[in-house]
């Protein structure tokens, strides 16, 4: 679908406009639009990974999907850490701890 190509391009354009100073960074409308474009770009990336995973078949398709989701998650964590907001330096530790606890609780729950 064409939206899977347009959404990341629009998100990249907005990012470039933000870095050049053309768009204000703290405007509520700009932040809302940035959030929507980020969500659309993530969904587009997952869509492309899913299409490739179907073409690759098992087990490589599952590995590709896992790697794609991991890259998206790491990129989001790094972007939060680079934002400079108070407490953002502990985001990576808290996220890894939360993931470990969810996996361990899931494994123990199944057992």
NORWO-V671235 format. One record per residue. N is the residue number from 0. RES is the residue in three letters. SS is DSSP state (hx for helix, st for strand, lp for the rest). PHI is phi in degrees with one decimal (NA if undefined). OMEGA is omega in radians with two decimals (* if undefined). Layout:
# NORWO-V671235
<<N	RES	SS	PHI	OMEGA> <N	RES	SS	PHI	OMEGA>>
This chain:
# NORWO-V671235
<<0	UNK	lp	NA	-3.07> <1	UNK	lp	-70.4	-3.13> <2	UNK	hx	-63.6	-3.13> <3	UNK	hx	-72.7	3.04> <4	UNK	hx	-101.3	-3.09> <5	UNK	hx	-73.7	-3.08> <6	UNK	hx	-60.3	3.10> <7	UNK	hx	-66.0	3.10> <8	UNK	hx	-65.6	3.10> <9	UNK	hx	-65.3	3.11> <10	UNK	hx	-64.2	3.10> <11	UNK	hx	-66.1	3.10> <12	UNK	hx	-63.5	3.12> <13	UNK	hx	-65.6	3.09> <14	UNK	hx	-63.2	3.11> <15	UNK	hx	-63.9	3.10> <16	UNK	hx	-64.6	3.11> <17	UNK	hx	-69.2	-3.11> <18	UNK	hx	-69.6	3.11> <19	UNK	hx	-82.1	3.10> <20	UNK	lp	89.5	3.14> <21	UNK	lp	-71.8	3.10> <22	UNK	lp	-97.2	3.08> <23	UNK	lp	-72.5	-3.05> <24	UNK	lp	-81.1	-3.04> <25	UNK	lp	-107.9	3.11> <26	UNK	lp	-74.7	-3.08> <27	UNK	hx	-63.8	-3.14> <28	UNK	hx	-67.0	3.13> <29	UNK	hx	-65.2	3.13> <30	UNK	hx	-65.7	3.11> <31	UNK	hx	-65.6	3.11> <32	UNK	hx	-64.8	3.10> <33	UNK	hx	-63.4	3.10> <34	UNK	hx	-64.2	3.12> <35	UNK	hx	-66.0	3.12> <36	UNK	hx	-68.5	3.07> <37	UNK	hx	-62.9	3.11> <38	UNK	hx	-61.6	3.13> <39	UNK	hx	-64.9	3.14> <40	UNK	hx	-67.0	3.10> <41	UNK	hx	-65.3	3.10> <42	UNK	hx	-63.0	3.11> <43	UNK	hx	-66.4	3.11> <44	UNK	hx	-62.9	3.11> <45	UNK	hx	-66.7	3.10> <46	UNK	hx	-61.9	3.13> <47	UNK	hx	-63.0	3.10> <48	UNK	hx	-64.1	3.13> <49	UNK	hx	-68.0	3.10> <50	UNK	hx	-61.7	3.11> <51	UNK	hx	-66.0	3.14> <52	UNK	hx	-64.4	3.10> <53	UNK	hx	-65.7	3.14> <54	UNK	hx	-69.6	-3.14> <55	UNK	hx	-75.1	-3.11> <56	UNK	lp	81.0	-3.14> <57	UNK	lp	-83.7	-0.08> <58	UNK	lp	-89.0	-3.03> <59	UNK	hx	-68.7	3.09> <60	UNK	hx	-64.9	3.10> <61	UNK	hx	-65.8	3.11> <62	UNK	hx	-64.9	3.12> <63	UNK	hx	-61.9	3.12> <64	UNK	hx	-64.3	3.12> <65	UNK	hx	-64.2	3.13> <66	UNK	hx	-66.9	-3.14> <67	UNK	hx	-63.1	3.13> <68	UNK	hx	-66.8	3.11> <69	UNK	hx	-64.4	3.12> <70	UNK	hx	-64.3	3.11> <71	UNK	hx	-63.4	-3.14> <72	UNK	hx	-64.3	3.12> <73	UNK	hx	-63.9	3.13> <74	UNK	hx	-62.9	3.10> <75	UNK	hx	-66.2	3.13> <76	UNK	hx	-65.5	3.13> <77	UNK	hx	-64.3	3.13> <78	UNK	hx	-65.0	3.08> <79	UNK	hx	-68.0	-3.14> <80	UNK	hx	-65.8	-3.13> <81	UNK	hx	-80.8	-3.10> <82	UNK	lp	-68.9	3.12> <83	UNK	lp	82.0	3.12> <84	UNK	lp	-70.6	3.13> <85	UNK	lp	-61.1	-3.14> <86	UNK	lp	84.8	-3.09> <87	UNK	hx	-72.6	-3.13> <88	UNK	hx	-72.0	-3.14> <89	UNK	hx	-98.4	-3.10> <90	UNK	hx	-64.3	-3.11> <91	UNK	hx	-62.9	-3.14> <92	UNK	hx	-61.8	-3.12> <93	UNK	hx	-65.5	-3.14> <94	UNK	hx	-68.1	3.11> <95	UNK	hx	-63.8	3.11> <96	UNK	hx	-60.6	3.14> <97	UNK	hx	-63.5	3.13> <98	UNK	hx	-64.3	3.11> <99	UNK	hx	-62.8	-3.13> <100	UNK	hx	-65.9	3.12> <101	UNK	hx	-65.5	3.14> <102	UNK	hx	-65.0	-3.12> <103	UNK	hx	-64.5	3.10> <104	UNK	hx	-64.7	3.09> <105	UNK	hx	-65.5	3.13> <106	UNK	hx	-65.0	3.13> <107	UNK	hx	-65.3	3.12> <108	UNK	hx	-65.6	3.12> <109	UNK	hx	-67.7	3.13> <110	UNK	lp	-65.5	*>>
